């Protein structure tokens, strides 16, 4: 189905991502399982807000907190406003590099964090800050789900991902498809353990880490 932005009451056309339209169904299937016991999700890099609206609609047991860097917050806020869902909170400005994040620490609110197609457009130091922020924000027993393309042992999972990586680095030398092993090391440094690696369409993956549960 073509990606068509909804119209607000002011007739402003909402920004729409074709990629979000293509991948939202497969991601939903994973989140329905991995976030079955979660209640409040912080999404990092919500972009157009299409994922937030779609997942909040189809996962009614979740309250969804979108976030985005300040410069991209206005169109995201408009989509969330138009959606008029009690399960969608107003988006917050959040730059992963600005630690501590402007959210309650150590699970006061978030027992899940989700991010899609973000780590390969960040500089590596921002990726490091991403995991530090998750470690400080995620509740005991919470879950982190990250969707996107990754390399394994320095190898791409497809020729198209290798081409995409070359395009990313030509545009911004600090960006690029990340190595799974390096990301897992950052997660483990925050006490998170990998529990699933889901193969997704179009040579993407959804990586799932979980925080240890609080001692009884």
C-alpha positions as CSV (number, residue, x, y, z in Angstrom):
1,X,0.0,0.0,0.0
2,X,1.3,3.4,-0.9
3,X,2.4,5.6,2.0
4,X,-0.1,8.5,2.3
5,X,0.2,11.0,5.1
6,X,-3.0,11.7,7.0
7,X,-4.3,15.3,7.2
8,X,-4.6,17.3,10.4
9,X,-7.4,19.7,11.1
10,X,-5.1,22.4,9.7
11,X,-4.8,20.4,6.5
12,X,-1.0,19.9,7.0
13,X,0.2,16.8,5.2
14,X,2.1,14.6,7.7
15,X,5.5,13.3,6.8
16,X,5.4,9.6,5.8
17,X,8.1,7.0,5.4
18,X,7.7,4.1,2.9
19,X,10.1,2.1,4.9
20,X,7.9,2.3,8.0
21,X,4.9,1.2,6.0
22,X,6.9,-1.9,4.7
23,X,8.4,-3.0,8.0
24,X,5.7,-2.2,10.6
25,X,3.9,-5.5,10.2
26,X,6.9,-7.8,10.6
27,X,8.2,-5.7,13.5
28,X,4.8,-5.9,15.2
29,X,4.9,-9.7,15.1
30,X,8.2,-9.6,17.0
31,X,7.1,-7.0,19.5
32,X,3.8,-8.8,20.3
33,X,5.9,-11.6,21.6
34,X,8.9,-9.8,23.1
35,X,6.9,-7.0,24.8
36,X,4.0,-9.2,25.9
37,X,4.9,-8.6,29.6
38,X,5.8,-4.9,29.1
39,X,3.6,-2.0,30.0
40,X,5.4,1.3,29.1
41,X,7.7,1.6,26.1
42,X,10.2,4.4,25.3
43,X,10.9,4.7,21.6
44,X,14.2,6.3,20.6
45,X,14.2,8.1,17.3
46,X,10.4,7.9,16.5
47,X,10.9,9.8,13.2
48,X,7.5,10.2,11.5
49,X,5.6,8.5,14.3
50,X,4.2,5.9,12.1
51,X,5.6,3.0,14.2
52,X,4.4,4.6,17.4
53,X,0.8,5.0,16.1
54,X,0.7,1.6,14.6
55,X,2.2,-0.3,17.5
56,X,0.1,1.6,20.1
57,X,-3.1,0.6,18.1
58,X,-2.2,-3.0,17.7
59,X,-0.6,-3.6,21.2
60,X,-3.2,-2.1,23.4
61,X,-1.6,-3.3,26.6
62,X,1.3,-0.9,26.0
63,X,1.6,2.8,26.7
64,X,4.0,4.3,24.0
65,X,6.4,7.2,24.7
66,X,7.8,8.5,21.4
67,X,10.9,10.7,21.3
68,X,13.0,12.5,18.8
69,X,15.7,15.1,18.6
70,X,14.3,18.6,19.1
71,X,14.8,19.7,15.5
72,X,12.5,16.8,14.3
73,X,9.9,17.0,17.1
74,X,7.2,19.1,15.5
75,X,6.0,16.8,12.7
76,X,6.2,13.8,15.1
77,X,4.1,15.7,17.6
78,X,1.5,16.5,14.9
79,X,1.1,12.8,13.9
80,X,0.7,11.8,17.6
81,X,-1.9,14.6,18.1
82,X,-3.9,13.5,15.1
83,X,-3.9,9.9,16.2
84,X,-5.7,10.8,19.4
85,X,-4.8,7.7,21.3
86,X,-4.9,7.3,25.0
87,X,-2.0,4.9,24.7
88,X,0.3,7.4,23.0
89,X,2.0,10.0,25.1
90,X,3.1,13.4,23.7
91,X,6.6,13.0,22.3
92,X,9.6,14.3,24.2
93,X,12.8,15.8,22.9
94,X,15.6,13.3,23.4
95,X,19.1,13.3,22.1
96,X,20.9,10.1,23.0
97,X,24.2,12.0,23.5
98,X,22.7,14.3,26.2
99,X,23.1,12.1,29.3
100,X,21.3,11.7,31.6
101,X,18.2,11.4,29.4
102,X,15.2,13.5,30.4
103,X,13.2,10.4,31.6
104,X,12.8,8.8,35.0
105,X,15.8,6.7,35.9
106,X,16.0,2.9,36.6
107,X,12.5,1.9,35.6
108,X,10.4,4.5,37.3
109,X,8.4,4.5,34.0
110,X,9.9,2.3,31.2
111,X,10.1,-1.4,31.2
112,X,10.9,-1.5,27.5
113,X,12.9,0.5,25.0
114,X,12.5,0.2,21.2
115,X,14.4,1.8,18.4
116,X,14.3,1.2,14.6
117,X,16.8,2.2,12.0
118,X,18.8,4.5,14.2
119,X,22.1,3.0,15.1
120,X,23.5,3.1,11.6
121,X,22.8,6.8,11.2
122,X,24.5,7.8,14.5
123,X,28.2,8.3,15.0
124,X,29.8,5.6,17.1
125,X,30.1,7.7,20.2
126,X,26.3,8.4,20.0
127,X,25.8,4.6,19.8
128,X,27.8,4.2,23.0
129,X,25.7,6.9,24.6
130,X,22.5,5.1,23.4
131,X,23.4,2.0,25.4
132,X,24.5,4.1,28.4
133,X,21.1,5.8,28.3
134,X,19.2,2.5,28.0
135,X,21.2,1.1,30.9
136,X,20.2,4.0,33.1
137,X,16.6,4.1,32.0
138,X,15.4,0.5,31.6
139,X,13.6,-1.1,34.6
140,X,14.9,-4.3,36.2
141,X,13.7,-7.1,34.0
142,X,13.1,-4.7,31.1
143,X,13.6,-5.4,27.4
144,X,15.5,-3.5,24.7
145,X,14.5,-4.2,21.1
146,X,16.6,-2.7,18.2
147,X,15.6,-3.1,14.6
148,X,17.9,-2.5,11.6
149,X,20.7,-3.9,9.4
150,X,23.8,-5.3,11.2
151,X,27.0,-7.0,10.3
152,X,28.2,-10.3,11.9
153,X,31.9,-10.9,12.4
154,X,32.6,-8.0,10.0
155,X,30.5,-9.5,7.2
156,X,27.3,-8.1,5.7
157,X,24.3,-10.3,5.5
158,X,23.6,-9.3,1.9
159,X,25.2,-7.4,-1.0
160,X,22.4,-4.8,-0.7
161,X,23.5,-4.1,2.9
162,X,27.1,-3.7,1.8
163,X,25.9,-1.2,-0.9
164,X,23.7,0.6,1.7
165,X,26.7,0.9,4.1
166,X,28.9,2.4,1.3
167,X,26.1,4.9,0.7
168,X,25.8,5.8,4.4
169,X,29.5,6.4,4.8
170,X,29.8,8.4,1.6
171,X,27.1,10.7,3.0
172,X,28.5,10.7,6.5
173,X,31.8,8.9,7.3
174,X,30.8,8.7,11.0
175,X,27.7,6.6,10.2
176,X,27.5,3.0,9.0
177,X,26.0,-0.4,9.6
178,X,27.2,-1.6,13.0
179,X,28.8,-4.9,14.0
180,X,26.5,-7.1,16.1
181,X,29.5,-8.1,18.3
182,X,30.3,-4.5,19.2
183,X,26.7,-3.7,20.0
184,X,26.4,-6.8,22.2
185,X,29.5,-5.7,24.1
186,X,28.0,-2.3,24.8
187,X,24.8,-4.0,25.9
188,X,26.6,-6.4,28.2
189,X,28.5,-3.5,29.7
190,X,25.1,-2.2,30.9
191,X,24.1,-5.6,32.3
192,X,21.9,-6.5,29.4
193,X,21.9,-10.1,28.0
194,X,21.0,-11.0,24.4
195,X,17.9,-13.2,24.4
196,X,16.8,-13.2,20.7
197,X,18.0,-12.3,17.2
198,X,15.1,-12.2,14.8
199,X,15.7,-12.4,11.1
200,X,13.5,-9.8,9.4
201,X,12.5,-9.0,5.8
202,X,14.9,-7.0,3.6
203,X,18.0,-8.3,5.3
204,X,17.3,-6.6,8.6
205,X,17.2,-8.0,12.2
206,X,15.5,-7.3,15.5
207,X,18.0,-7.7,18.4
208,X,16.5,-8.3,21.8
209,X,18.4,-7.7,25.1
210,X,16.9,-8.0,28.6
211,X,18.0,-6.5,31.9
212,X,18.3,-8.8,35.0
213,X,15.3,-8.9,37.3
214,X,15.6,-7.3,40.7
215,X,16.6,-9.6,43.5
216,X,13.7,-11.1,45.5
